[in-house]
Amino acid sequence: MSATINSTNSTQSAFGRSQLKDEADGPDDLEHRLEAVKQQIKWLHQLNTQFGTNFTNLSRVLSHCKRAGLIETMEYNRLAQINQRANEAKHHDLGCTTLDED
């Protein structure tokens, strides 16, 4: 467990091991990724509003809608693809591509 010290220019661990900039650089395709996540959020809000639910993620509201017969299979498949693209945008290829050798 590590505590952090916030300053105006950086965030530094209490143990002094790392110093991070206040604002991080994103991947080159950040705008594309944000658009995918934007669609995911819009559909989660739309379905929760339309069907009076309060699910926290698109996958769960889609499963509910499919089981309850609220959406057709084609619509479910289309929205599931939107959800998959957004999840990939949030998680795919954001780490180190090579391992450091110590």
N, C-alpha and C positions, 0 to 999 in steps of 0.2 A: 504494500500500500504506500503510495507516495503522495505527499502533499505538494501543492504548487503555490508559487508566489506570483501574483499578477502585478505587472508594472505597466507603465504607459507604452513601452516599446516591445516588451517580450513577455513570454511566460516561461518561467524557469522552474525546474524541479527543485524541491527543498534541499535535495542532495547535490545540486549543481551539476548534474550529469549532462543535461541538455538545455539548449536555449532555442525556443521556437519563435518564429515571427508571429505577430498578431494576426496576419492575414496569410492564408496558405494559397499557394498556386494550385490550380486544378489541372486535370488532364487536358490535352489539346482538344478533345471532343466534348468538353464540358457542356456547351450549349445544346448539343444533340442529346446528351444524357439528361439534361434538365427538361427538355421537351418530353421525353419518354416518361419521366417521373410526374411531370405536370399532367399528362393524360391519365396516369394512374390515379392521381389525387382527384381529378375532376370526375372520373367515373365512380370512385368510391363515394364521393359526396353525392353524386347524382342518384346512385342506387339506394344509398341510405335515406336520402330525402324522399325519393319516389315511393319506396316501400316501407317507410317508417321504421327503419332499423338503425342500429348504432354500432355497426361492425368497425373494427379498428384497421382492417386491411381488405384490399380488394379480393383476395383469394377467398376469404371467409364469406363475404357478402355474395360472391358469385356462387359458391357452394350452396349457400342458403337459398338463393334465387332459383338455382337449378332444381334442388330437391323439392322446393315448394311449387314448382311449375310456373314461376313468375317470368322466366325468360326462355326463349326458344334455344335449342341446341346450337344453331348457327350463331346467335348473338352471344351465347356463353363462350363458344370457341373464339370468337373475335375479341371479346373482352379478356379472355384468358391469355391470348397472345399479347395484348397491350400490357397486361400485368407481368408477363414473363419478360418482355422487352425492358420494362421499367426496373424490374429486379436485377436483370443483367446490367443495366446502366448503373445501378447503385453499387454493384459488387464485382463485376468482371474486370480483370486486368488493371487493378488499381494498386497493386503491390509491387514489390521489387521483382524485376525480371531475372536477376542473377543473385546468387547467394554470396555474401561477403566471406572471404577466406581469412580466418584469424589464426 
